């Protein structure tokens, strides 16, 4: 398994949250929030469930690696308070703890970006409240850089750098290149 792949990152996040969030059950989300599944599933709370939502190819990295922009959602799950106005306050407080842990966290892995676009959203659905659950979703993006970089430290170190202005690059334009100092 590639430690920096989707599964490796997801496992690293679950392990990190499990250590950081004392007394909270942390696991990978497996579709438990449908109306039917919520009634059939015993949910031990407080909990944080992590879902890999999607991935799409990002920008050219210039390293021959592929940037995969991943979207993750963590669901902070607690029991609903008796007060209807404050029903999600515990879930929101747990979501804030997740947010604080996400900040700049690369989860001990290399070739990944810091989390970005972090968004918190309470899930005030009747079927969750009817089952005594308060849920707040924390959504973010994090890029994985897959494959080997051509710029790793085990290769040949450049001794000269020559710069060309696009689109005038390549052999026909060598005489227009400018030498850069290292």
C-alpha positions as CSV (number, residue, x, y, z in Angstrom):
1,X,0.0,0.0,0.0
2,X,1.3,3.5,-0.9
3,X,1.5,5.4,2.4
4,X,0.7,8.6,0.5
5,X,-2.2,7.2,-1.5
6,X,-5.9,7.8,-0.7
7,X,-6.1,4.8,1.7
8,X,-2.9,5.7,3.4
9,X,-4.0,9.3,4.0
10,X,-7.4,8.2,5.2
11,X,-5.8,5.7,7.7
12,X,-3.3,8.4,8.9
13,X,-6.2,10.9,9.5
14,X,-8.2,8.3,11.5
15,X,-5.1,7.4,13.6
16,X,-4.3,11.0,14.2
17,X,-7.8,12.0,15.2
18,X,-8.0,8.9,17.4
19,X,-5.0,10.0,19.4
20,X,-6.0,13.7,19.5
21,X,-9.7,13.3,20.4
22,X,-9.6,11.6,23.7
23,X,-12.7,9.5,24.4
24,X,-14.1,9.8,20.9
25,X,-14.6,6.8,18.6
26,X,-12.9,7.6,15.3
27,X,-13.6,5.4,12.2
28,X,-14.0,5.4,8.5
29,X,-17.6,6.3,7.4
30,X,-19.5,3.5,5.7
31,X,-22.8,5.1,4.7
32,X,-24.6,5.0,8.0
33,X,-26.5,8.2,7.5
34,X,-29.3,7.0,5.3
35,X,-32.8,7.2,7.0
36,X,-33.0,3.4,7.1
37,X,-29.4,2.7,8.1
38,X,-29.6,5.2,11.0
39,X,-32.4,3.3,12.6
40,X,-30.6,-0.1,12.2
41,X,-27.1,1.0,13.2
42,X,-25.9,1.2,16.8
43,X,-23.9,4.4,16.9
44,X,-21.6,4.9,19.8
45,X,-21.1,8.6,20.6
46,X,-19.2,10.8,20.7
47,X,-17.7,9.8,17.3
48,X,-16.0,11.1,14.3
49,X,-16.5,9.3,11.0
50,X,-14.2,10.1,8.1
51,X,-15.4,9.9,4.5
52,X,-13.3,10.1,1.3
53,X,-15.9,11.9,-0.9
54,X,-14.0,12.4,-4.2
55,X,-10.8,13.0,-6.0
56,X,-9.9,14.9,-9.1
57,X,-6.7,15.6,-11.0
58,X,-5.2,18.9,-10.1
59,X,-2.7,21.2,-11.8
60,X,0.5,20.1,-13.5
61,X,3.1,19.9,-10.7
62,X,6.2,20.3,-12.9
63,X,7.6,17.2,-11.1
64,X,6.0,14.5,-13.2
65,X,3.9,13.6,-10.2
66,X,0.1,13.7,-10.5
67,X,-1.8,16.0,-8.1
68,X,-4.9,14.3,-6.8
69,X,-7.2,16.9,-5.1
70,X,-9.1,14.9,-2.5
71,X,-12.3,16.0,-0.7
72,X,-12.8,14.5,2.7
73,X,-15.7,14.9,5.2
74,X,-15.5,14.2,8.9
75,X,-18.8,13.8,10.7
76,X,-18.8,14.9,14.3
77,X,-21.5,12.9,16.0
78,X,-23.0,13.4,19.5
79,X,-26.2,12.9,21.4
80,X,-28.9,15.6,21.0
81,X,-29.4,17.8,24.0
82,X,-32.9,18.1,25.3
83,X,-33.1,21.8,24.4
84,X,-34.2,22.1,20.8
85,X,-32.4,25.4,20.3
86,X,-29.1,23.9,21.5
87,X,-29.5,20.5,19.9
88,X,-26.3,20.5,17.9
89,X,-24.0,22.4,20.3
90,X,-22.1,19.3,21.4
91,X,-21.6,18.2,17.8
92,X,-20.4,21.7,16.8
93,X,-18.0,21.8,19.7
94,X,-16.5,18.4,18.6
95,X,-16.4,19.8,15.0
96,X,-14.3,22.7,16.2
97,X,-11.9,20.3,17.8
98,X,-11.5,18.5,14.4
99,X,-11.0,21.9,12.7
100,X,-8.2,22.8,15.1
101,X,-6.5,19.5,14.5
102,X,-6.8,19.8,10.7
103,X,-5.0,23.2,10.6
104,X,-1.8,22.7,8.6
105,X,-1.8,19.0,9.4
106,X,-0.1,16.6,7.0
107,X,-0.7,13.7,9.3
108,X,3.0,12.6,9.3
109,X,3.0,11.9,5.5
110,X,5.1,13.3,2.7
111,X,3.9,14.5,-0.7
112,X,0.6,15.9,0.5
113,X,-0.6,19.4,0.9
114,X,-2.0,21.1,4.0
115,X,-5.8,20.9,4.3
116,X,-7.6,23.8,2.6
117,X,-11.2,25.0,2.0
118,X,-12.3,23.8,5.5
119,X,-16.1,24.2,5.9
120,X,-18.3,23.2,8.9
121,X,-22.0,22.5,8.4
122,X,-24.6,21.3,11.0
123,X,-26.7,18.4,9.7
124,X,-30.2,19.2,11.1
125,X,-32.1,16.4,9.5
126,X,-35.2,15.1,11.2
127,X,-34.2,11.5,11.0
128,X,-31.0,12.2,12.8
129,X,-32.7,14.2,15.6
130,X,-35.4,11.6,15.8
131,X,-32.7,9.0,16.5
132,X,-31.1,11.3,19.2
133,X,-28.1,12.4,17.1
134,X,-26.4,15.7,16.7
135,X,-24.2,15.8,13.6
136,X,-21.9,18.5,12.2
137,X,-19.9,17.8,9.0
138,X,-16.4,19.2,8.5
139,X,-15.4,19.2,4.8
140,X,-12.0,20.0,3.3
141,X,-9.6,19.4,0.4
142,X,-6.2,17.9,0.6
143,X,-3.9,17.2,-2.3
144,X,-1.9,14.0,-2.8
145,X,1.1,14.0,-5.1
146,X,1.3,10.6,-6.6
147,X,4.3,9.0,-8.4
148,X,7.9,9.8,-8.2
149,X,9.2,13.3,-8.5
150,X,11.9,14.0,-11.2
151,X,13.4,16.4,-8.7
152,X,14.2,13.9,-5.9
153,X,17.6,14.2,-4.1
154,X,18.9,10.9,-5.4
155,X,19.3,12.1,-9.0
156,X,21.8,14.3,-10.7
157,X,22.1,17.8,-9.3
158,X,22.0,20.5,-12.0
159,X,25.2,22.6,-12.4
160,X,23.6,25.1,-14.8
161,X,20.1,26.6,-15.2
162,X,19.0,28.1,-18.5
163,X,15.7,30.0,-18.7
164,X,13.5,30.4,-21.8
165,X,10.3,32.4,-22.2
166,X,7.3,30.3,-23.2
167,X,6.3,29.7,-26.0
168,X,9.8,30.2,-27.3
169,X,11.4,27.1,-25.7
170,X,13.1,24.1,-27.1
171,X,16.0,23.5,-29.5
172,X,14.9,26.1,-32.1
173,X,15.2,28.8,-29.5
174,X,18.4,27.8,-27.6
175,X,20.1,31.1,-28.7
176,X,17.4,33.1,-26.8
177,X,17.9,31.3,-23.5
178,X,19.3,33.2,-20.5
179,X,21.7,31.6,-18.1
180,X,20.6,31.8,-14.4
181,X,23.0,31.8,-11.5
182,X,22.8,29.1,-9.0
